[in-house]
């Protein structure tokens, strides 16, 4: 916030803190605590597919 406003006043800090708390409350209360993306462990990647990882990078 300091880089955006060039000075960091108590008003800006209070607004940032309040918006962070409200965002945290909304995300936990409405969406739950479970992760959004569920990844399963598929095991190690075969050596033949490492080329695909390098291309995707």
N, CA, C and O atoms as a GROMACS GRO file, in nm:
protein
  228
    1UNK      N    1   0.082  -0.119   0.000
    1UNK     CA    2   0.000   0.000   0.000
    1UNK      C    3   0.086   0.126   0.000
    1UNK      O    4   0.046   0.229  -0.054
    2UNK      N    5   0.203   0.116   0.060
    2UNK     CA    6   0.288   0.235   0.066
    2UNK      C    7   0.335   0.276  -0.073
    2UNK      O    8   0.348   0.396  -0.101
    3UNK      N    9   0.361   0.180  -0.161
    3UNK     CA   10   0.405   0.213  -0.296
    3UNK      C   11   0.294   0.276  -0.377
    3UNK      O   12   0.320   0.358  -0.465
    4UNK      N   13   0.170   0.240  -0.350
    4UNK     CA   14   0.057   0.294  -0.425
    4UNK      C   15   0.025   0.436  -0.383
    4UNK      O   16  -0.002   0.522  -0.466
    5UNK      N   17   0.028   0.461  -0.253
    5UNK     CA   18  -0.014   0.591  -0.201
    5UNK      C   19   0.103   0.684  -0.168
    5UNK      O   20   0.079   0.800  -0.134
    6UNK      N   21   0.226   0.638  -0.176
    6UNK     CA   22   0.348   0.713  -0.148
    6UNK      C   23   0.364   0.752  -0.002
    6UNK      O   24   0.474   0.788   0.039
    7UNK      N   25   0.260   0.746   0.076
    7UNK     CA   26   0.272   0.760   0.221
    7UNK      C   27   0.171   0.667   0.285
    7UNK      O   28   0.070   0.631   0.223
    8UNK      N   29   0.198   0.628   0.404
    8UNK     CA   30   0.117   0.526   0.468
    8UNK      C   31   0.054   0.585   0.593
    8UNK      O   32   0.116   0.585   0.700
    9UNK      N   33  -0.066   0.636   0.580
    9UNK     CA   34  -0.135   0.698   0.692
    9UNK      C   35  -0.216   0.596   0.771
    9UNK      O   36  -0.243   0.487   0.720
   10UNK      N   37  -0.254   0.628   0.893
   10UNK     CA   38  -0.338   0.536   0.971
   10UNK      C   39  -0.473   0.506   0.904
   10UNK      O   40  -0.526   0.396   0.921
   11UNK      N   41  -0.528   0.601   0.830
   11UNK     CA   42  -0.654   0.579   0.760
   11UNK      C   43  -0.640   0.470   0.654
   11UNK      O   44  -0.727   0.384   0.641
   12UNK      N   45  -0.532   0.474   0.579
   12UNK     CA   46  -0.508   0.373   0.475
   12UNK      C   47  -0.484   0.238   0.540
   12UNK      O   48  -0.532   0.136   0.490
   13UNK      N   49  -0.409   0.235   0.650
   13UNK     CA   50  -0.383   0.110   0.719
   13UNK      C   51  -0.513   0.049   0.774
   13UNK      O   52  -0.533  -0.072   0.765
   14UNK      N   53  -0.599   0.131   0.829
   14UNK     CA   54  -0.726   0.083   0.882
   14UNK      C   55  -0.815   0.029   0.770
   14UNK      O   56  -0.878  -0.076   0.786
   15UNK      N   57  -0.821   0.099   0.659
   15UNK     CA   58  -0.901   0.051   0.546
   15UNK      C   59  -0.846  -0.080   0.491
   15UNK      O   60  -0.923  -0.169   0.455
   16UNK      N   61  -0.715  -0.092   0.482
   16UNK     CA   62  -0.654  -0.216   0.432
   16UNK      C   63  -0.680  -0.332   0.527
   16UNK      O   64  -0.709  -0.443   0.484
   17UNK      N   65  -0.668  -0.306   0.656
   17UNK     CA   66  -0.693  -0.411   0.754
   17UNK      C   67  -0.839  -0.455   0.753
   17UNK      O   68  -0.868  -0.574   0.758
   18UNK      N   69  -0.930  -0.359   0.745
   18UNK     CA   70  -1.073  -0.392   0.743
   18UNK      C   71  -1.109  -0.470   0.617
   18UNK      O   72  -1.185  -0.567   0.625
   19UNK      N   73  -1.056  -0.430   0.503
   19UNK     CA   74  -1.088  -0.502   0.380
   19UNK      C   75  -1.029  -0.643   0.381
   19UNK      O   76  -1.090  -0.735   0.327
   20UNK      N   77  -0.912  -0.661   0.441
   20UNK     CA   78  -0.854  -0.795   0.452
   20UNK      C   79  -0.936  -0.884   0.543
   20UNK      O   80  -0.958  -1.001   0.512
   21UNK      N   81  -0.983  -0.830   0.654
   21UNK     CA   82  -1.065  -0.908   0.746
   21UNK      C   83  -1.199  -0.946   0.684
   21UNK      O   84  -1.245  -1.059   0.701
   22UNK      N   85  -1.262  -0.853   0.614
   22UNK     CA   86  -1.390  -0.883   0.548
   22UNK      C   87  -1.371  -0.987   0.438
   22UNK      O   88  -1.454  -1.077   0.424
   23UNK      N   89  -1.264  -0.975   0.361
   23UNK     CA   90  -1.237  -1.073   0.256
   23UNK      C   91  -1.212  -1.212   0.314
   23UNK      O   92  -1.258  -1.312   0.259
   24UNK      N   93  -1.141  -1.218   0.425
   24UNK     CA   94  -1.116  -1.346   0.491
   24UNK      C   95  -1.246  -1.405   0.544
   24UNK      O   96  -1.270  -1.524   0.528
   25UNK      N   97  -1.330  -1.324   0.605
   25UNK     CA   98  -1.458  -1.371   0.657
   25UNK      C   99  -1.547  -1.422   0.545
   25UNK      O  100  -1.606  -1.530   0.557
   26UNK      N  101  -1.557  -1.347   0.436
   26UNK     CA  102  -1.643  -1.386   0.325
   26UNK      C  103  -1.594  -1.516   0.262
   26UNK      O  104  -1.674  -1.605   0.232
   27UNK      N  105  -1.463  -1.526   0.241
   27UNK     CA  106  -1.412  -1.646   0.176
   27UNK      C  107  -1.432  -1.769   0.262
   27UNK      O  108  -1.463  -1.876   0.210
   28UNK      N  109  -1.415  -1.757   0.394
   28UNK     CA  110  -1.434  -1.874   0.481
   28UNK      C  111  -1.581  -1.904   0.506
   28UNK      O  112  -1.619  -2.021   0.512
   29UNK      N  113  -1.664  -1.801   0.521
   29UNK     CA  114  -1.803  -1.822   0.555
   29UNK      C  115  -1.886  -1.870   0.436
   29UNK      O  116  -1.969  -1.959   0.450
   30UNK      N  117  -1.863  -1.813   0.318
   30UNK     CA  118  -1.943  -1.848   0.201
   30UNK      C  119  -1.885  -1.965   0.123
   30UNK      O  120  -1.960  -2.049   0.072
   31UNK      N  121  -1.754  -1.971   0.112
   31UNK     CA  122  -1.692  -2.074   0.029
   31UNK      C  123  -1.639  -2.192   0.110
   31UNK      O  124  -1.606  -2.295   0.052
   32UNK      N  125  -1.630  -2.178   0.240
   32UNK     CA  126  -1.579  -2.286   0.324
   32UNK      C  127  -1.428  -2.286   0.331
   32UNK      O  128  -1.361  -2.206   0.266
   33UNK      N  129  -1.377  -2.377   0.411
   33UNK     CA  130  -1.232  -2.381   0.433
   33UNK      C  131  -1.166  -2.483   0.341
   33UNK      O  132  -1.043  -2.489   0.334
   34UNK      N  133  -1.243  -2.563   0.271
   34UNK     CA  134  -1.185  -2.664   0.183
   34UNK      C  135  -1.114  -2.597   0.066
   34UNK      O  136  -1.152  -2.488   0.025
   35UNK      N  137  -1.013  -2.661   0.011
   35UNK     CA  138  -0.941  -2.602  -0.102
   35UNK      C  139  -1.029  -2.593  -0.226
   35UNK      O  140  -1.121  -2.673  -0.245
   36UNK      N  141  -0.999  -2.496  -0.310
   36UNK     CA  142  -1.075  -2.476  -0.432
   36UNK      C  143  -1.037  -2.581  -0.536
   36UNK      O  144  -1.124  -2.639  -0.601
   37UNK      N  145  -0.909  -2.605  -0.551
   37UNK     CA  146  -0.860  -2.704  -0.648
   37UNK      C  147  -0.819  -2.830  -0.573
   37UNK      O  148  -0.736  -2.824  -0.482
   38UNK      N  149  -0.876  -2.942  -0.610
   38UNK     CA  150  -0.842  -3.069  -0.548
   38UNK      C  151  -0.748  -3.146  -0.640
   38UNK      O  152  -0.788  -3.190  -0.748
   39UNK      N  153  -0.624  -3.161  -0.597
   39UNK     CA  154  -0.525  -3.235  -0.675
   39UNK      C  155  -0.504  -3.371  -0.610
   39UNK      O  156  -0.493  -3.383  -0.488
   40UNK      N  157  -0.499  -3.472  -0.692
   40UNK     CA  158  -0.468  -3.605  -0.640
   40UNK      C  159  -0.322  -3.636  -0.670
   40UNK      O  160  -0.266  -3.587  -0.768
   41UNK      N  161  -0.264  -3.715  -0.586
   41UNK     CA  162  -0.126  -3.754  -0.605
   41UNK      C  163  -0.122  -3.867  -0.708
   41UNK      O  164  -0.168  -3.978  -0.681
   42UNK      N  165  -0.069  -3.838  -0.824
   42UNK     CA  166  -0.068  -3.937  -0.932
   42UNK      C  167   0.062  -4.015  -0.939
   42UNK      O  168   0.078  -4.100  -1.026
   43UNK      N  169   0.154  -3.988  -0.850
   43UNK     CA  170   0.279  -4.061  -0.850
   43UNK      C  171   0.388  -3.986  -0.925
   43UNK      O  172   0.365  -3.876  -0.974
   44UNK      N  173   0.504  -4.045  -0.933
   44UNK     CA  174   0.615  -3.978  -1.001
   44UNK      C  175   0.593  -3.970  -1.152
   44UNK      O  176   0.523  -4.052  -1.211
   45UNK      N  177   0.654  -3.871  -1.212
   45UNK     CA  178   0.644  -3.851  -1.357
   45UNK      C  179   0.748  -3.939  -1.426
   45UNK      O  180   0.864  -3.940  -1.386
   46UNK      N  181   0.707  -4.013  -1.528
   46UNK     CA  182   0.805  -4.095  -1.601
   46UNK      C  183   0.910  -4.008  -1.670
   46UNK      O  184   0.882  -3.895  -1.709
   47UNK      N  185   1.030  -4.062  -1.683
   47UNK     CA  186   1.140  -3.986  -1.742
   47UNK      C  187   1.111  -3.944  -1.886
   47UNK      O  188   1.160  -3.841  -1.931
   48UNK      N  189   1.031  -4.023  -1.958
   48UNK     CA  190   1.001  -3.989  -2.098
   48UNK      C  191   0.919  -3.860  -2.108
   48UNK      O  192   0.920  -3.795  -2.212
   49UNK      N  193   0.849  -3.823  -2.003
   49UNK     CA  194   0.762  -3.705  -2.008
   49UNK      C  195   0.830  -3.578  -1.956
   49UNK      O  196   0.765  -3.473  -1.952
   50UNK      N  197   0.954  -3.584  -1.917
   50UNK     CA  198   1.026  -3.465  -1.872
   50UNK      C  199   1.039  -3.361  -1.982
   50UNK      O  200   1.046  -3.241  -1.955
   51UNK      N  201   1.044  -3.406  -2.107
   51UNK     CA  202   1.052  -3.314  -2.221
   51UNK      C  203   0.928  -3.225  -2.224
   51UNK      O  204   0.938  -3.106  -2.252
   52UNK      N  205   0.813  -3.281  -2.194
   52UNK     CA  206   0.689  -3.204  -2.191
   52UNK      C  207   0.692  -3.098  -2.081
   52UNK      O  208   0.641  -2.988  -2.098
   53UNK      N  209   0.753  -3.131  -1.968
   53UNK     CA  210   0.766  -3.033  -1.859
   53UNK      C  211   0.853  -2.915  -1.901
   53UNK      O  212   0.823  -2.800  -1.869
   54UNK      N  213   0.960  -2.945  -1.971
   54UNK     CA  214   1.050  -2.838  -2.016
   54UNK      C  215   0.979  -2.749  -2.118
   54UNK      O  216   0.996  -2.627  -2.115
   55UNK      N  217   0.901  -2.809  -2.207
   55UNK     CA  218   0.827  -2.731  -2.307
   55UNK      C  219   0.721  -2.645  -2.239
   55UNK      O  220   0.701  -2.530  -2.278
   56UNK      N  221   0.653  -2.697  -2.140
   56UNK     CA  222   0.548  -2.622  -2.070
   56UNK      C  223   0.602  -2.508  -1.985
   56UNK      O  224   0.530  -2.414  -1.952
   57UNK      N  225   0.726  -2.515  -1.950
   57UNK     CA  226   0.785  -2.412  -1.867
   57UNK      C  227   0.790  -2.284  -1.942
   57UNK      O  228   0.837  -2.183  -1.889
   0.00000   0.00000   0.00000
